[in-house]
Amino acid sequence: MAAPAPVTRQVSGGTVPVPAPSGPDRGQPLAAAVAELPVLDARGQRVPFGALFRERRAVVVFVRHFLCYICKEYVEDLAKIPKSFLQEANVTLIVIGQSSYHHIESFCRLTGYSHEIYVDPEREIYKRLGMKRGEEIRRGFSMLVRLVSNSRPQVIHPPRPPKVLGLQA
């Protein structure tokens, strides 16, 4: 018996609006053309994206890239999910990154991630699924500079105790 048609849905933890799910599946059926696009494993072997979940249930997590600190933290959290939990739920956990396959082993060592992981170095699947770069990424450095510059006066002149300001403590 073939697995039900997979659905796609982009989620975001930031302030970037995510389209609301619609329809009974609350997602969009995966196009056959996307399913045939290749991902690469840690040895550089090409695997059709759809083959990762065609005959089994899977949670596929796309990360921006392996140098992204937030992505690294997220994958470290995913690494803590016991394989026994996934086996009991009959689910496979798969991470897909936007890097060279050469970086997979070192990323797994760094994060402790031992589940399945692949890369889409050309970002073709990302593009076809309509995944966008988040607003927080485009403005990341300027937001960091603004945050540091706004907090600088407090570092130079730490807040005074309420008694010094004439307030009762």
C-alpha positions, 0 to 999 in steps of 0.5 A: 500500500502506497503512503498517502501523498505528502504535503508541504508547509513552510513554518517560521519562528520569526516575524515573517508571515507564513501563508495560512494552510488551506484545504483538507490536507492543510498543505499542498500536494508535492509535485512530481517534478519536485519529487524527482529532484536529487538530494545528496547523501554524505557520500555524494550519492544522488537520491530522488527527493521523493524516494526519501518518503515515498514508502514511509512516513517522514518528517523532513526539516529544511535548514538554511545552511550548516553555518547558520547558528540558529539552524545548528541549535535547531538540529542539536535539538532534533538530535536529542529525539531518541530513535526509539520514539521515532520508531514507535511512531513509525516516522523517519526524521530527515534534515536537508541543508543547502551545502556541499555533501562534504560538510554533512559528516562534520555538521553531524559530529558538531550537532550530535545528529545521527538521523538521516541528513541530505543536502540540496546544494543548488537549492533547487528543491527550496526554490521549487517549494517556494521557500524564501529567505527570511526577513531576519536573514536579510536584516540580520547584521543591521539588526544586531548592530542596532541592538548593540548600539541601543544597549551600549549606553546601559553598558557604559552607564549602568542603571543606578539604584532606585535610592540614588534616583530619589525613588524608594527601594 
